[in-house]
Amino acid sequence: MLLGIIGGMGPLATCDFFQKIINITHADKDQEHLHIIIDNNTNIPDRTDYILGKGEDPRIELIRSAIRLENMGADYIAIPCNTAHYFYDDITRYIKVKVLNMIEETALYLKDTCPENKDYLLLATKGTYETNVYDNIFQKFGLNIIEPNDKDKDAIMDWIYEVKSSKFDVTPRDFEILTNKYIKDKDIPAILGCTELSTLADKIDLTIKYIDSMDVLAKRCVELYAHTSTDS
């Protein structure tokens, strides 16, 4: 199995995604790890800027990356960027390779592992909120997304762009204060719906109860690899 990754959104999150796949792969030698090609395409314009009407269209570069990976022989393609999944149908229209949908994989994972939970607090970019990409997919599985207010969405965006600048000034307590406004005493997990938040969580040892969409995608990639290895 050859896995293709559309990266560069941002580069640090792409690197962390690759690291997560390595860390959870059961391997005793180099040859037992996944064969992966990463297109760290930093020419892909900011997804949120475009969605909010103040930036370039990222679809051309996203599609170029997908076609490039397909031409290099990828059997599956992963996109470690939640907001980019708003353009999922645009990307898949131009290629035959299966593109894993991180948001759908997260919904499937939650239905399977947390059947008692229906409500989830989404921490994401403004672009992800604006497009309702999580709401639209989660509703199909009977799951409900809770969104923060506009002020807290601004704070989350600041956290995300600081990570893109390799700054990690946010503390676990900052997350607790923000999420407690919505979770209160209820057993409602947060979803890290941005790969920069995944990177941040690993750096600061996040203490709140959360599900990391990038973890879910990494696990799915390894599961597919294990399945294809067994078949062969």
PyMOL commands that set and color helices and strands:
alter all, ss='L'
color gray80, all
select helices_A, chain A and resi 11-24+30-32+47-51+59-71+83-92+102-113+126-131+133-140+150-164+172-183+195-204+213-231
alter helices_A, ss='H'
color red, helices_A
select strands_A, chain A and resi 2-7+35-40+76-78+98-99+119-123+144-146+190-192+210-212
alter strands_A, ss='S'
color yellow, strands_A
deselect
rebuild
show_as cartoon
